[in-house]
Amino acid sequence: MELVPRLNAEEIRGLFAPPPWGDEAPLSPFCMTNMGEWEKIRNIDMDKQAHLIDGLNCASIKRRGHVDAHKVAVLNAWRRIDCRTREALRRSFLTDLIQGYEVCIRDFIQQSDDEVLALQVQDPFHRLLLHGVCEFYNLASVTVSEPQGAESIKTTRIKRKKMDGVELPTITLSDFLKMTKEGVW
């Protein structure tokens, strides 16, 4: 019992229609262009071809392998910041305030032998920005309230984390924020 009916001559011819048995092959795009230009590519020496391909592969590896260490350091520092704080830093237009915090913190990291840096910041949004700058520079920061008479004063204490050494990014947070706002980054 046959599952497929017998094929007639036209159906058999259709099975073998592709070249070299059947219909003529359509012209390739190479045939429709100026043959002189393509002749150089078609008749290239195999050694030259291998050399060209190796050169292209090496160039793409070099491009993929090229990484700017300063950009990587800044991006790693940026990722340390909490996502809500990052959003606040992006949206704030208080670049002078952020630069002021950075100057204090960079001096604390580079020159100070003190264990703790204490800053009195009363505004909650400014404290949030300060904590973001501390996270950028991989420092631990805690805000505590100290009662003084009828008011309580907020003090942010900044400490170095128990790491081998804090490596400062060459690009500051305020510069990074300016570059991202201008679309340079």
C-alpha positions as CSV (number, residue, x, y, z in Angstrom):
1,M,0.0,0.0,0.0
2,E,1.5,3.4,-1.0
3,L,1.0,6.4,1.2
4,V,2.1,8.8,-1.5
5,P,0.5,8.8,-4.9
6,R,2.6,8.4,-8.0
7,L,4.2,11.6,-9.4
8,N,3.7,12.6,-13.0
9,A,6.4,14.0,-15.2
10,E,5.8,17.7,-14.3
11,E,6.0,17.0,-10.6
12,I,9.2,15.0,-11.0
13,R,10.7,17.9,-13.1
14,G,9.7,20.3,-10.2
15,L,11.7,18.2,-7.8
16,F,14.8,18.7,-9.9
17,A,14.1,22.2,-11.0
18,P,17.0,23.9,-9.2
19,P,20.2,24.1,-11.3
20,P,22.0,22.2,-12.7
21,W,19.1,20.0,-13.8
22,G,16.2,22.4,-14.3
23,D,15.5,26.0,-14.8
24,E,18.2,28.6,-15.3
25,A,19.6,30.2,-12.2
26,P,18.8,33.9,-11.6
27,L,21.6,36.3,-12.1
28,S,23.6,37.1,-9.0
29,P,24.2,40.7,-7.8
30,F,27.8,40.3,-8.7
31,C,26.9,39.7,-12.4
32,M,24.8,42.8,-12.4
33,T,27.6,45.1,-11.3
34,N,30.9,46.2,-12.8
35,M,32.9,43.0,-13.2
36,G,36.2,44.7,-13.1
37,E,35.8,45.8,-9.5
38,W,34.8,42.3,-8.3
39,E,37.5,40.6,-10.2
40,K,40.1,41.8,-7.7
41,I,38.1,40.1,-4.9
42,R,37.2,36.9,-6.8
43,N,40.8,36.2,-7.8
44,I,42.6,37.0,-4.6
45,D,45.5,34.8,-3.5
46,M,44.6,32.4,-0.7
47,D,47.5,33.6,1.5
48,K,46.5,37.2,1.1
49,Q,43.0,36.3,1.9
50,A,44.0,34.5,5.1
51,H,46.2,37.5,6.1
52,L,43.3,39.9,5.5
53,I,40.9,37.8,7.6
54,D,43.4,37.4,10.4
55,G,44.0,41.2,10.4
56,L,40.2,41.8,10.7
57,N,39.9,39.3,13.5
58,C,42.8,40.9,15.5
59,A,41.3,44.4,15.0
60,S,38.0,43.3,16.4
61,I,39.6,41.6,19.3
62,K,41.6,44.7,20.1
63,R,38.4,46.9,19.9
64,R,36.6,44.5,22.2
65,G,39.5,44.3,24.6
66,H,40.0,48.1,24.8
67,V,38.5,49.2,28.1
68,D,39.0,52.5,29.8
69,A,40.0,51.8,33.4
70,H,38.8,55.2,34.6
71,K,35.3,54.7,33.1
72,V,35.1,51.2,34.6
73,A,36.1,52.5,38.1
74,V,33.4,55.2,37.9
75,L,30.7,52.9,36.7
76,N,31.6,50.4,39.5
77,A,31.4,53.2,42.0
78,W,28.1,54.4,40.5
79,R,26.6,50.9,40.9
80,R,27.4,50.8,44.6
81,I,24.9,53.6,45.2
82,D,21.3,52.6,46.1
83,C,18.9,52.9,43.1
84,R,16.7,55.5,44.8
85,T,19.7,57.6,45.8
86,R,21.0,57.3,42.2
87,E,17.7,58.7,41.0
88,A,17.9,61.6,43.4
89,L,21.5,62.4,42.4
90,R,20.5,62.3,38.7
91,R,17.5,64.7,39.3
92,S,19.1,67.1,41.7
93,F,20.6,70.3,40.4
94,L,22.7,70.9,43.5
95,T,26.1,70.3,41.8
96,D,27.8,72.8,44.1
97,L,26.6,70.9,47.2
98,I,27.7,67.6,45.8
99,Q,31.1,69.0,44.9
100,G,31.4,70.4,48.4
101,Y,30.6,67.0,49.9
102,E,33.1,65.4,47.6
103,V,35.9,67.8,48.5
104,C,35.4,66.9,52.2
105,I,35.2,63.2,51.6
106,R,38.2,63.1,49.2
107,D,40.3,65.0,51.8
108,F,39.1,62.6,54.5
109,I,40.1,59.6,52.4
110,Q,43.5,60.9,51.2
111,Q,44.9,63.0,54.0
112,S,43.1,62.4,57.2
113,D,44.1,59.8,59.7
114,D,40.9,60.2,61.7
115,E,38.6,57.2,62.1
116,V,35.4,59.2,61.7
117,L,34.3,62.3,59.7
118,A,31.3,64.0,61.3
119,L,29.2,66.3,59.2
120,Q,26.1,68.1,60.5
121,V,23.5,68.2,57.8
122,Q,20.0,69.1,58.8
123,D,18.1,68.9,55.5
124,P,16.9,65.3,54.8
125,F,17.4,65.6,51.0
126,H,20.9,66.9,51.5
127,R,21.6,64.0,53.8
128,L,20.4,61.6,51.2
129,L,22.8,63.2,48.7
130,L,25.6,62.9,51.3
131,H,24.9,59.2,51.8
132,G,25.0,58.7,48.0
133,V,28.4,60.4,47.8
134,C,29.6,58.2,50.6
135,E,28.4,55.1,48.8
136,F,30.1,56.3,45.6
137,Y,33.5,56.4,47.5
138,N,32.8,53.1,49.3
139,L,32.4,54.6,52.8
140,A,30.0,53.7,55.5
141,S,27.7,56.5,56.7
142,V,25.2,56.7,59.5
143,T,23.1,59.6,60.6
144,V,22.3,60.0,64.3
145,S,20.2,62.5,66.2
146,E,21.7,64.2,69.2
147,P,19.3,66.2,71.4
148,Q,20.5,69.7,72.2
149,G,18.0,71.6,74.2
150,A,14.6,71.7,72.5
151,E,16.0,70.7,69.1
152,S,17.8,67.6,67.9
153,I,20.8,68.0,65.7
154,K,21.5,65.4,63.0
155,T,25.1,64.3,62.6
156,T,26.3,62.1,59.8
157,R,29.3,60.0,60.8
158,I,31.4,58.7,57.9
159,K,33.8,55.8,58.4
160,R,36.1,53.9,56.1
161,K,35.0,50.3,55.4
162,K,37.2,47.5,56.5
163,M,38.9,47.1,53.1
164,D,42.6,47.0,52.1
165,G,42.4,50.5,50.6
166,V,39.9,52.8,49.0
167,E,40.9,53.6,45.5
168,L,39.5,57.0,44.4
169,P,38.1,57.2,40.9
170,T,39.8,59.9,38.9
171,I,36.5,61.1,37.6
172,T,34.5,62.6,40.4
173,L,30.8,62.0,41.0
174,S,29.8,65.6,40.1
175,D,31.8,65.3,36.8
176,F,30.1,62.0,36.1
177,L,26.7,63.5,36.7
178,K,27.5,66.5,34.5
179,M,28.6,64.2,31.7
180,T,25.5,62.1,31.9
181,K,23.3,65.1,31.9
182,E,25.0,66.5,28.8
183,G,24.8,63.1,27.1
184,V,28.6,62.7,26.9
185,W,28.6,59.4,28.8
